[in-house]
Amino acid sequence: MLKDGLSVTILSGDRDLLQLPTDDILVRNPKPQATGTEVEDYYAKDVKARYQVTPVEFIDVKALMGDASDNIPGVPGIGEKTATKIIVEFGSIEEAYARIDEVTPTRARNSLREHYDMAQMSKKLATIDLEAPIELKKEDAALGNLYTADALQICRRLEFKNLLGRFHVEEEKSLETEHFCAIRGLNEAENVFARLSGGTNAFSLLTDGDVFLGITLCGAEGEAFFLECGGFLTKDYLCEKLSELIAAGGVSITLHLKEQLPWLNTDIPGFPLPEADSGTLLFDEAIAAYLVNPLKDSYDSQDIAKEYLDQMIPSRAELFGKNSLEQALEEKPEEFLSWACRKALILWKAYPVMEEKLTAMGMKSLFDDIEMPLVFTLADMERVGIRVQAQELKNYGEQLTGRIGELEASIYEQAGKKFNINSPKQLGVILFEKLQLPHGKKTKSGYSTAADVLDKLAPDYPIVSDILEYRQMTKLKSTYADGLANFISEDGRIHGKFHQTITATGRISSTDPNLQNIPIRMELGRLIRKVFVPDDGFVFLDADYSQIELRVLAHFSNDEDLIQAYQEAQDIHTATAAKVFHVAPEEVTPQLRRNAKAVNFGIVYGISSFGLSQNLSITQKEAKEYIEQYFKTYPGIKEFQDKAVADAKRDGFVTTMFGRRRPMPELKSSNFMQRSFGERVAMNAPIQGTAADIIKIAMNRVNACLHSRKMKSRLILQVHDELLVETALNELDEVREIMVREMQNAARLRVRLEVDIHDGKNWYEAK
């Protein structure tokens, strides 16, 4: 409590000063038991140390330099250092303006003279009005208990997940807890499986790392059961019975099915790839929720309850904190039972709502025919993995280390001194102060050494070219040469993870490690593929689509000239160059073809004239002329893109050829850059999303064919438009025929899908 009448200025963070009357006002003391005077001195000294001005003068500093977080515009062209210098010298904005001819530098003087009214307004905004007619008694300001039941529901609804752990969670009787039952006996378990067989049921395997705790089941009018692993209810028994339940027909609902498949008995007839007439239907609600809204980053039972049942349920963290599930089961068995059974109940109750939603949005076929089969395809790929030669990977790392050393020596020699190449600040000083290179853009933290800045300098300055290569080599070393070694399992293979609910466009993503980002542009980067090899008696067969996104664009746009070029098997980039640059096809130079290629692929992504000018190192005017000429050459493309944007603005989403939706909230943004981004996405998402759907169809068909023919060959990797199959030598011709056929026939477009396919004794040779 501060003394009556004491004036204090409170500093929060670096800049936000609030001058407040101090009668009966509590502040956070800088040290225990500090008196009011000590508090005042503490904050005053802090401001003085940081800005060389008194707290009162800092209001003028803030007014001059502005503060975007407080919507204080400031004076254009005057930053923190200049504002501080002016106020230290003149004491106030008013005095500085009265002696405007003495203000330096010239730019600040002219700006203050021109925008003095803005400086006055900014000062008014930065100053707290102490005469505001507000009457507030201290007792009325008491906070009381913030963690009420109503506050808990608000925090859940708004997804303030970091706050949820502060609430004391009570059991909520409205969630039908009387229907939750723990099953520990063999006869009881047999009865549960028999009752649920052939009907609609929801299941969830409860695991804690490698520890199997049991399963939850829900069906029969919402009764939920936790079958705890132990005694006669062994892991093998429970998993086999669950597998039989799934294969018996009816509907089986779960969440994140792929992660549970390794526990299940996949040798049960008709499972995990049930025949079309088997009556079995598997429904993964995480995938369904992803299709409905692919922009979310979480699809757990809490989200399902909130989005589809309008219920707010406590999370695992709220109930058990950081305890493992094994600890929770032991220490809080009743709470664990309720939490586990509730998960299954939520899935069971949400199923009809989600199915109806998918149907209404036109994505039921996408879900049934593409996404659900893909779960098993990806599970197969994760289970098999890809073999890596650990010693060759180590040798590759040593090769990179040697090249990194050569580059370091070259960079130091050209710079005339040693410095930390990985420090943007030190690098900026070397390039733009010591060596006086052009295009230096200085920010508050130093000169920008981003790739786009250095790319402009690289052709003319060898040191910059070396720095860019150095960055690439060190990235290869840390991410691949060193990073991949950490993921090699005891069987000598990497079993990465593939995800189908991450990207908004529908593309599959790869983690642990990300094998889709293996470099291809640099030869030394491509060499990393040599360490990926097939088992003895096998070869790699690599097939990828040729220009699939351009072919999809031709289909969507229905542009006659573009379709004709593909139908006549012309080189599309040469054909485009000839038409855009008005030369005969035989006169197209390699440079013209490269430019046309950049335009072709850039148009797919809605590239702007500025973006194209940066890519081709030409003027923005030239780039604009290229794009305009391109649209004259292929008018159908322009019509398609304009319609895609108009439809997205009207509908709020775009769709792929197979009905996948990509919501477009960016188009309603008040920010121009966001809206422009949204327009580019509206042009591209139908193209990229359709290409993603096609490769998924091809993956499913190739994998199903290999399974149905009981072949030794196995699909092991997908990289965007590329599939990699570890192929038994005696099955090579048959697998080649399967891959080409299934990939080419995955979709019927107005132009033919073409596939490039190669084999090799490692991934490098096959690619």
Buried (B, 14 or more C-beta within 10 A) or exposed (E): EBEEEBBBBBBEEEBEBEBBBBEEBEBEBEEEEBEBEEBBBBBBEBBBEEBBBBBBBBBBBBBBBBBEEEEBBBBEBBBBEBBBBBBEEBBBBEEBBEEEEEBEEEEBBEBBEEBBEBBBBBBEBBBEEEEEEEEEEEEEEEEEEEEEEEBBEEBBEEBEBEBBEEBEBEEBEEBBBEBBBBBBEEEBBEEBBEBBBBBBBBBBBBBEEEEBBBBBBBBBEEBBBBBBBEEEBEBEBBBBBBBBBBBBBBBBBBBBBBBBBEBBBBEBEBBBBBEEEBBBBBBBBBBBBBBBEBEBEEBBBBBBBBBBBEBBBBBBEBBBEEBEBBBBBEEBEEBBBBBBBBBBBBBBBBBEBBBEBBEEBEBBEBBBBBBBBBBBBBBBBBEBBBBBBEEBBBBBBEBBBEBBEBBBEBBBEBBEEEBEBEEBEBBBBBBBEEBEBEEBEEEEEBBBBEEEBBBBBBEEBEBBBBBBBBBBBBBBBEBBBBBBBEBBEEEEBBBBBBBBBBBBBBBBEBEEBBBBEBBEEEEBBBBBBBBBBBEEEBBBBBBBBBBBBBBBBBBBBEBEBBBEBBEEEBBBBBBBBBBBBEEEEEEBEEEBBEBBBBBBBBBBBBBBBEBBBBBBEBEBEBBBBBBEBBBEBBBBBBBBBEBBBEBBBEEEBBBBBBBBBBBBEBBEEEEEEBBBBBBBBBBBBBBBBBBBBBBBBBBBBBBBBBBEEEBBBBBBBBBBBBBBBBBBEEBBEBBBEBBBBBBBEBBEBBBEBBBEBEBBEBBBBBB
